Amino acid sequence: MSSPFHTDVRPLHVRSQSRCVVCGPDHPHGLRIRFNPGLDGVVRAEWVPASEWEGFEGIIHGGIISTVLDEVMSKAVAAAQSQALTGELRVRFRSHVVSGKTYLIRGWVTERKKRLLKTEAALTTPEGEECAHAWAAFVALPKTRESATMQGESPARSPQQREDR
């Protein structure tokens, strides 16, 4: 019996898009944060959260903060030349993030083991007070023929394909 949930399975590719809710310039209600990768492997951004993102009056919703930290870590993964998706995310909130104030966001890769990338991120005040810290595990997408070819690599061959040569 075939499953109705697996009718069209195509390889998954991670591509940035202009309508991303965090960084996309074309999202009508997005955050439009501009991330900058550094030569040190750390991705940075400045963010002034608007009142639209408040949970309680004057305080930015924790889900929005988590989303921003996840995004900066995904940018760090991309800066490390990996295509990966968030597998696990943990956030520690240390102090309130207030609308209308400037905050600094940083994300970096801490470890890579095969397809697993571990990352961290921090949201701080310009004075250095940490308001939130995040840890995530990203799972790199398996290389497909198409993605390997696009990156100039030789695609992996199955044992059958190797015998046919």
C-alpha positions as CSV (number, residue, x, y, z in Angstrom):
1,M,0.0,0.0,0.0
2,S,1.5,3.4,-1.0
3,S,1.6,6.3,1.5
4,P,-0.2,9.5,0.5
5,F,2.5,11.4,2.2
6,H,5.4,10.4,0.0
7,T,4.1,11.0,-3.5
8,D,6.7,13.3,-4.8
9,V,10.1,13.1,-3.2
10,R,12.7,15.5,-4.5
11,P,16.2,16.3,-3.1
12,L,16.1,19.2,-0.6
13,H,18.3,22.2,-1.3
14,V,19.0,25.1,1.0
15,R,18.8,28.3,-0.9
16,S,18.4,31.8,0.5
17,Q,15.3,33.6,-0.8
18,S,14.2,37.2,-0.8
19,R,11.1,36.4,1.2
20,C,12.8,35.0,4.3
21,V,10.9,36.3,7.3
22,V,14.2,37.2,9.1
23,C,16.6,38.4,6.3
24,G,14.5,38.7,3.2
25,P,14.2,42.2,1.7
26,D,11.0,41.3,-0.1
27,H,9.0,39.9,2.9
28,P,6.2,42.5,3.5
29,H,6.3,41.9,7.3
30,G,9.8,40.6,7.8
31,L,12.6,41.6,10.1
32,R,14.9,42.5,7.2
33,I,18.1,41.9,9.3
34,R,21.3,42.2,7.2
35,F,23.9,39.6,8.3
36,N,27.6,40.1,7.6
37,P,30.0,37.1,7.6
38,G,33.4,38.0,9.1
39,L,36.8,36.6,8.1
40,D,36.9,35.0,11.6
41,G,33.9,32.8,10.8
42,V,31.5,34.8,13.0
43,V,28.4,36.2,11.3
44,R,27.2,39.5,12.8
45,A,24.3,41.8,12.5
46,E,22.7,44.8,14.2
47,W,19.0,44.7,15.1
48,V,16.6,47.3,16.4
49,P,13.4,45.2,17.2
50,A,10.1,47.0,16.5
51,S,7.1,47.0,18.8
52,E,5.2,44.7,16.3
53,W,7.4,41.8,17.7
54,E,6.4,42.3,21.3
55,G,4.8,39.6,23.4
56,F,4.3,41.6,26.6
57,E,4.3,45.4,26.2
58,G,7.8,46.7,25.6
59,I,9.3,43.2,25.6
60,I,10.2,41.3,22.4
61,H,8.6,37.8,22.1
62,G,10.9,35.0,22.9
63,G,9.9,33.1,19.8
64,I,11.1,36.0,17.7
65,I,14.4,36.1,19.6
66,S,14.8,32.4,19.1
67,T,14.1,32.8,15.3
68,V,16.7,35.5,15.0
69,L,19.3,33.4,16.8
70,D,18.5,30.4,14.7
71,E,18.9,32.5,11.5
72,V,22.3,33.9,12.5
73,M,23.5,30.4,13.2
74,S,22.2,29.2,9.9
75,K,24.2,32.0,8.2
76,A,27.3,30.9,10.1
77,V,26.7,27.3,8.7
78,A,26.3,28.7,5.2
79,A,29.5,30.8,5.6
80,A,31.3,27.6,6.5
81,Q,30.3,26.3,3.0
82,S,27.6,23.9,4.3
83,Q,24.0,23.3,3.3
84,A,22.2,22.3,6.5
85,L,19.0,22.5,8.4
86,T,18.4,23.1,12.1
87,G,17.9,19.8,13.9
88,E,17.8,21.0,17.4
89,L,17.7,24.5,19.0
90,R,18.1,25.6,22.6
91,V,17.8,29.2,23.9
92,R,18.6,30.7,27.3
93,F,17.0,34.0,27.9
94,R,19.1,36.1,30.3
95,S,17.4,39.5,30.2
96,H,14.5,41.2,28.5
97,V,15.0,42.4,24.9
98,V,13.2,45.7,24.6
99,S,11.7,47.2,21.4
100,G,13.4,50.3,20.0
101,K,16.9,49.5,21.4
102,T,19.9,48.4,19.4
103,Y,21.2,44.9,19.8
104,L,24.1,43.0,18.3
105,I,23.7,39.4,17.0
106,R,26.6,37.0,16.5
107,G,26.6,33.4,15.3
108,W,29.4,30.9,14.8
109,V,30.1,27.2,14.2
110,T,31.8,25.5,17.2
111,E,32.2,21.9,15.9
112,R,31.8,19.7,12.8
113,K,31.5,15.9,12.8
114,K,30.6,14.4,9.5
115,R,27.1,15.7,8.8
116,L,26.5,17.4,12.2
117,L,27.4,21.0,12.8
118,K,27.2,22.5,16.3
119,T,26.7,26.2,16.5
120,E,26.2,29.0,19.1
121,A,24.8,32.5,18.9
122,A,24.5,35.5,21.2
123,L,22.2,38.5,21.3
124,T,23.9,41.4,23.3
125,T,23.5,45.0,24.0
126,P,26.1,47.3,22.4
127,E,27.8,47.4,25.8
128,G,28.2,43.6,25.8
129,E,25.5,42.5,28.2
130,E,24.2,39.2,26.9
131,C,20.4,39.0,26.7
132,A,20.1,35.6,25.0
133,H,22.3,32.7,24.1
134,A,21.5,29.8,21.8
135,W,23.0,26.5,20.9
136,A,22.0,24.5,17.9
137,A,22.8,21.3,16.0
138,F,22.5,21.5,12.2
139,V,22.3,18.5,10.0
140,A,24.1,18.9,6.6
141,L,22.1,17.8,3.7
142,P,23.4,14.7,1.9
143,K,25.2,15.6,-1.3
144,T,23.2,14.8,-4.4
145,R,24.5,14.6,-8.0
146,E,23.0,18.0,-8.7
147,S,24.5,19.8,-5.7
148,A,27.9,18.1,-6.1
149,T,28.0,19.1,-9.8
150,M,26.9,22.7,-9.0
151,Q,29.8,22.9,-6.5
152,G,32.3,21.6,-9.0
153,E,32.7,18.2,-7.2
154,S,32.5,14.8,-8.6
155,P,29.2,13.3,-7.5
156,A,29.4,10.1,-5.4
157,R,28.8,6.9,-7.3
158,S,26.9,3.9,-6.1
159,P,28.7,0.5,-6.1
160,Q,26.7,-0.5,-9.2
161,Q,27.8,2.7,-11.0
162,R,31.4,2.0,-10.2
163,E,31.2,-1.5,-11.6
164,D,29.6,-0.2,-14.9
165,R,32.7,2.0,-15.6
